[in-house]
Amino acid sequence: MRVIGAIGRWYPFAVPLIAVIALVGVLVWGGEPGLGLAIVLAVILAATVLSAVHHAEVIAHRVGEPFGALILAVAVTIIEVGLIVTLSAGGDEHAATLARDTVFSAFIITTTGIVGLSILVGAIKFGTVRFNSEGSGAALATLSTLAVLCLVVPDFTEAAGPYFSPAQLAFAGVAAAVLYAIFVITQTVSHRGLFLPVSDASGPIATRSRAAADDVKGDADADSDSDSDSDSDSDDHGELPSIGQTLLSLLFLLIALVAVVVLAKLESPAIEGGVVALGLPESVVGVVIALVILLPEAISAVRAAQRNHIQTSLNLGLGSAMASIGLTIPAVAVASIWMPGHLALGLGPTQIVLLALAIVVSILTVVPGRATKLQGGVLLVIFVAFLFLSVFP
């Protein structure tokens, strides 16, 4: 038992270091990894994702919500941007659509896959799950605007769609960055109480609804809610980690996330080769990359749902999608100045239909402030339809 306990304590710190050593070895050895090495790297990749989830949860427990979800979403997205820009630098035909495919995949995976699975898991365990419709609705409104503006509008401009003109791309990048910045300020400063976990309709959720209606009283209510949620978190996780433990977890979270992305990049030739060998569309590569990158958020969101913190799951799901668009589009807009070829952002007809369906169903799910297994199941069906149509367009 002592050995198992020691392994459990050191596992989150040992795995990222093992991943870094493996990466250095592969880079020094040179060349693309063979089948055997690719399998080993895939195992290390999965273990590193679990390590990243552990460190993210330590940080989230220390700083509280919604900062914990925000830190994980932004950290993963920044690394995702680096991966997209690196892979797009090749300049081939597929590179022009990689950013679009990855961002769209991230939108569907988070809004239907992560959120749907979290609601389903929570509803199976607790019956009806509850969350703050005002905070989640604000996040969904911002996310929907970002998605339509950056991924649908390019198909309907006078420029040769699915491409933005340089001026249009610059506007979309600035608008995305501004919208995301305004949302982060709203989530973490001015109306933080709307994004804190809720447990039942008669307690915190009612208090936070009153807080949204009365700004002056809302500040006091939000502080009270924060204290009660901190107590709830303490019940779930034990004592708060020290500042030293939190900083150490932050360091290893960044190491793990960088390792995840670089490992995913090393695995991408094997993924592309498998896609070509199976005769699948090239857009499947973007789907696989998004699935790998978003795995830490998915695990964290489901764990939060198991504690009846569905608001945290929504913060992770919607926040990750928003960060993916709000940070990726401005970054690739700037990078496109030096990248060869044109950047295609406009979605195809099937993708637009799935995007619209996901937005409408998400709105109908969020508005009541509570959900059952039905809503979770509907969202998951959309997610599975996305995966199926990605393979068989």
Sequence and secondary structure as in RCSB ss.txt:
>XXXX:A:sequence
MRVIGAIGRWYPFAVPLIAVIALVGVLVWGGEPGLGLAIVLAVILAATVLSAVHHAEVIAHRVGEPFGALILAVA
VTIIEVGLIVTLSAGGDEHAATLARDTVFSAFIITTTGIVGLSILVGAIKFGTVRFNSEGSGAALATLSTLAVLC
LVVPDFTEAAGPYFSPAQLAFAGVAAAVLYAIFVITQTVSHRGLFLPVSDASGPIATRSRAAADDVKGDADADSD
SDSDSDSDSDDHGELPSIGQTLLSLLFLLIALVAVVVLAKLESPAIEGGVVALGLPESVVGVVIALVILLPEAIS
AVRAAQRNHIQTSLNLGLGSAMASIGLTIPAVAVASIWMPGHLALGLGPTQIVLLALAIVVSILTVVPGRATKLQ
GGVLLVIFVAFLFLSVFP
>XXXX:A:secstr
 HHHHHHHHHHHHHHHHHHHHHHHHHHHH S   HHHHHHHHHHHHHHHHHHHHHHHHHHHHH TTHHHHHHHHH
HHHHHHHHHHHHHTT STTHHHHHHHHHHHHHHIIIIIIHHHHHHHHHHHHSSEE  HHHHHHHHHHHHHHHIII
IIGGGGSSSSTTB  HHHHHHHHHHHHHHHHHHHHIIIIITGGGGS    TTTHHHHHHHHHH HHHHHHHHHHH
HHHHHHHHHHHH S   HHHHHHHHHHHHHHHHHHHHHHHHHHHHHHHHHHHTT  THHHHHHHHHHHTHHHHHH
HHHHHHTT HHHHHHHHHHHHHHHHHHHHHHHHHHTTTSSS  B    HHHHHHHHHHHHHHHHHHTTSEE HHH
HHHHHHHHHHHHHHHH  
